[in-house]
Amino acid sequence: MKKLTDVLELVNLRDNGVNKMRWNILRVLQQTGDCVSGQVLSKELGISRVSIWKHICNLRRDGYVIQASARGYRLVSSPDLLLPGEFHHWGQKIHHFGETGSTMNIAKELAQKGAEEKTIVIAESQTHGRGRLGREWLSPGGGIYVTLILRPEISPAYAPRINLMASVAVARAIRKLFSLNAELKWPNDVLIGGRKVCGILAEMEAEVDAINFVNLGIGINANTAVSHYEKGATSLKEELGREVSRKEFLNSVLREINEQQVLLTKSDLLEGWKSLSATLGREVRIATPGEEIIGRAVDIDASGALILKREDGSLSSAISGDCIHLS
Ligand code: BTN
C-alpha cells in the first residue's frame, strides 16, 4: 500500500476547480487502497471536511462505492464508466458525457472557444455518431467514443499523418493488452482478422500554412455485439469471448498516443504504420467521390497518401477515399 504523502505528491493540484478536487480525492482513495480520514484529506488538500464530504457524495452519485467509517473513507468499487478520475496520467481537461449526439460536435465548439491541446471529450454512447465519408457511426453503450483536440505545429499538408498516428496507437494498445493481431487498413481503420474494430475520423480547421486544431475522433468496438448489426465489423469482446476493461484499454490507447505523437514529423511513424499494415502488398480499389483507382498498394508517402501501382505499371497516389481490399 502506498503512503498518503507519496500519493499526494502525484496528485495534480494545479487546477483547484470543483471537479478537479473531486478527482484528486478519488485518486488518493484509489492509490492508498485503504481508509483515509476526513481530517487528513482536508489538511492535505486544503479544503474543509464539509467540502470533502460533498465531494464524496458527488463521487457516490457517479457510481463509486465509498465506505465511510470511524477510520475514514475507503473506495470499495468503481463504476464501469470512462469518468475523468480514471485517466489521471492524461493531465488535461476531460469532458465526460453519459450520452451525447456526437463528441465531434462538442469538441469542435470547445476547440473554437480555445480549448487546450489534448482536451478530451468522452461519451458512453452517442445518438448521432459520425463516421468517415458522411456515414453514421453506431454508438451503443459498451463502446468507446472519444474526441481529442490536438493543435500540432505541422503543415496542414501533413495532417493525414495524425490519422496514421492514431491508428498505430490503437493497434499497438490492442496488441499489447490483448495479444490480438491488430492490423491497419489505409487510411485509418484498425482491423482484427480482417474485420473493423476501430474507426478514426479527423476534422481540421486550418489556415494555408498552419493548423488551428485537428479533432481526432476515435470509435472503438469494445464490449459491443457489433457483428450482429454491422457486416465486416468485430469488437474486442467478440474476439476475446469476454468483456474488457474499457478504462484500462483507453488508458493504454492514450499512453500510446502520447508516445506516437512525438513521431508525427518523423519517418518512424510511417515505418510503424507500414509494419502494421494489412493494405500494403494487396490489390485494392480506392473510391473517391470523383474517381476510382485500382492497383497494388505498394507504399505510403511522407504525407500519408497511398501509392498504387496500376496494371500498366504506372504509379498513382490516393490522398483520401474508401479503400477496398480486393486480394
Ligand atoms: C469511421 O468511419 O471509420 C470513423 C468513425 C469515427 C467514430 C468516432 S466515435 C467518437 C467520435 N464521435 C463521432 O461522432 N465520431 C467519432
Residues whose N, C-alpha, C, O or C-beta is under 5 A from the ligand:
A	BS01	BTN	S102 T103 M104 H128 G129 R130 G131 R132 W137 I144 Y145 V146 T147 G199 I200 L201 G217 I218 G219
